[in-house]
Amino acid sequence: MRLLLKAEWIKLIRQSKTYYAFGAILIIESLILFTAYYQGSTILDLLLDNLKQSFYFEGSLLNGNLLMYIVLNSLWFNLPLILMIVTSGLVTDEYKDGTIQTVMLQAVDKWKFMSAKYITAIAFTVFVILFMMLSTFVLAYSIFGDGDLVVYLGTLNFFTAADAFHRICWAFASGAVSMVFYAVVSLTLAVMIKESSKTWIASALFLIITTLLLKVDFGAEVINQVFFPKLIDSWQQLFAYEPDWYQVLVNNFMLLLYALGFGGLGIYIFHKNDIG
């Protein structure tokens, strides 16, 4: 297994998609910071002009904490789509290049082969989240500084700078669980479809449908609480004025179970398929 993991990381490092992914993340961050630098202050002044007459805010509301929260919102679509494209390539590229047949001729257990890919995809996803968090921290705080955070979730919620920082860190941790789920699903889709372009389309469709189902009320409370599309936004719940930390923890645990289920399905399908 150790040699398989090493081989997967080497392949991941050598493929150009990996570096395009990091480049895309930096571009998204730069565009958000650029837009905020030139227009953010004006927009905030228009939204909060009346409140500023009644309340005192420490520092500028256009600050690093707000920019971190805005970047977090890329977890809705931009980042998962990038991750799904890169991680699915761990399987589709093997089929495209024909290397998967060569590997299977070397007395390698199928379940170990696929498990190494899932572990690599998960580790890569966590690394990407850390990269995005650290790079945004450096850029946002160096340019915009610190300050209180204002978030609109049905109503305006205000957090002190220290409280905002802690919530943002936990939100990245919770968001990482959601991104791991998407990465695992993309690998399973790759096992089922095998072709890269079709897998990308299927992954994008899965992402879109999941996002749409998040807003649907299924009537039954059990479904609303345990169906995986309802668990994707757990990180966003941390910005409620009084977040239910226990529920966020339960949601993330259940999402990890879903990821384990999708991963097990992918390994099972690969094990049963004839590699030809």
N, C-alpha and C positions, 0 to 999 in steps of 0.2 A: 504493500500500500504506500509506503514511504516513497518508493521509486516512481510509482504512478502519480502521486501528488507532485513530485518534483518535475516530472515530464509535463504535467498539465500547466504548471506555473511557467515553465519555459515556453510552451506554446502560447500561453496568454501574453507573456511579455514580448514575444516576437511578432505577434499579429498587430497590424497597423490600426485595427479598430480600437484597440486598447488606448492608444495615444490620442486618437480622434475623440474618444469619450472624455478624457481629461481635458482636452482642448475645448470641447463643447461646453463642459461645466464652467471653465474659466471665462468663456465668452458670455454665457448666461449671467454669471456673476458680474462681469464687467458692464454689461448692458444695464443691469439693474442699478448698479452703483452710478453709472453715467447719467441715467434718467433721473435718479433721485437727486444727484448733485445739482442738476440744472432746473428741475421742475418740482421736486419733492417738497421743498419748503413752501412754495406757493400753494400747492394743493392742500397741505396740512393747515396752513393759515386760513384758507377758505372753509375747511371743514370744522375747525376748532376755534374760530374767532370768538364766538359767544362764550365758550367754556373758558377761554383764557382770561376773560374779564371777571370770572367768578372764582377760578382756581389758580393755584400757583404750581407751575411745573418746573422741576429741577432740570436745568440744562435745556438743550434743544430737543424737541420731539423727533426731529429728523436726525437720528443718531444710529450708532452701530447696532443697538438692540433692535430697532425697527427694521433695519436693513437685513439683519439676521432672520427676522421673522418673515420678511418678504422672500428671501432666498429659500426658506423652509417650504414655502408654497410651491416651489418647483417639484416637490415630492408628489404633487397631484398627477402630473403627466410627464413633464420633460425628463426628469431623472429616471423614473422607472422605465420609460421607453428606451433611453440610452442603455441602461443596464440590461434590459431584455435582449437588445440587439447584440451586445457584446457577449453575454453569457451563453446565449443560444448558439453562438459560433463555436463553442467548445465541442458541440456535437455535429452541427451541420457542416462545418469545415472538414471534419473527419470523413463524412460521407462524400463530400465534394471531391476531396483529394484522393479518396480511396485508401487512406491510411488505416481506416478502421478494420478492414479485412486483414491487413498485415499484422496488426496488433492481436487480433483474435486467433491468429495462427501460432502465437507464442505462449500457449498454455496459460493465458491470463483469465482469471475468473471474470465473467461478465458483470457480476454484481460489484466486485471490487473496482472494475474499470469505470462503471457509471458512478459509484459512490465517490471516487476520486474527483470526478467532474463536478458533482454536486457540492462537495466540500470546497473545491477551488472556487466555484461560483459564489458560494456564501462568503468565503474569506475575501474575495475580490470586492463583493458588494459592501462589506463592512469597511474595507480599506477606502473605497470611493466615498462613503459617507464621512469618514474621518478626514479625508482630503478636502471635501467640500466644506466641512465645518471649520477646519483650521484655516483654510485659505480665505474663507469669508470673514472669519474673526479678524484676521490680520488686516485685510483690506478695509472692512467696514469700520473697525475701531480706529485704525490709523487715519482714515479720511474723515469720519464723522464723529468720532469720540463716543463717550458714554452718555447715558441719560435714561429718563423714564420711558416706558413702552406703552403705547396706546394700540389696542387691538379691537376690531369690531367683530363680535360674534353674537348677532342679534341685538346687542347693546354695546356701548363703548366700555371696554375694560381697561383700567390703568394699573400699571405695575411699576414699582420702584426699580431702579437700575439693578440692584442686587437680586431682587426677586425675579426680574425678567431674565437675567443671565442664567439663573438656575433652571428656570422653566425652559429656556432655549436649549440648554444642554440635555435635559431629559427628553425634550421633543426630538432632538436628533437621534437619541438612543431608541425612542419609540419608532421614529421614522425608519431607522435601520431595519427593524423587524419587518415593516411593510415592504421595504425594498428587497429584503431576503426572500420574502414570499413571492414577489414578482419574478425574481431571478430564478427561483426553483421552478415556478410555473413555466417560464420560457424554455428551460432545459427539457422539461417534460413534453412540451409542445414540439421541441426539436426532435426528440426521440420518436414521436408519433408521425411527424411530417417529413423530416429528414432534409428537406430543401430549404436553403437559407431565406430566400425571398418570400416563400409561402409562410415560413415560420415567423418572419417579421410581421407580415400582415396579420397572421393569427394572434400574435402577441399584442399588436396594437389594438386589434378588435377586442381581445380579452380585457385589456386595460380600459378601453372606452366603455365596454359593457359594465365592468366592475364599478367604474366611476358613476355611471348613470344609476345603477342599482343602489348605490350608497344613498341616493336621495329618495328612493321609493319606500313607502310605508306598506309593508306586507300584511298589515292587520294583526297577525299573530305576534305577540310580544316575544315569544321564544325565537322565531325566525329573525326578528329585528335585532336580537341580542347575540345570536350565534352564527348567522350566515356571514361568510367571510367578507363580502363587500361592505358590511356594516362595521367591520373591525379595522378597515384600512386607515380611517382618519383618527385613530386613537391619539396620535401625537397632537392633533388640533385641540383635543379636549383638555390638554394641559394649560390652555390659555383661557379657560373659563375662570371667572373670578374665584370660585371655590371648586377646583377640579376634584373629581372623584378618583383619587389616586389608586384605590383598590380596583375599581372597574377598569382603569387603564391597564393595570398589571394583568388582570384576567383577560382582557381583550388581546393583549400582546401574546400571552401564553397560548390562547386559542389559535391565534394566527400562526404561531410556530407549529402547532399541531397540524393545521391545514398544510403548511409547507412540508412537514414530515410526510403527510399523506400523499401530496402531489409527487414528492420525491420518491416515495415507495412505489407509487404507480409507474413512474418513469423507469425505475430499475426493473420492475416486474415486466413491463412491456419489452424493454430491451433484452431481458433474459429470455423471453419467450420467442422473440423475433429471430428469424434466420438471417444471419449476416451474409449477404451474397454480393 
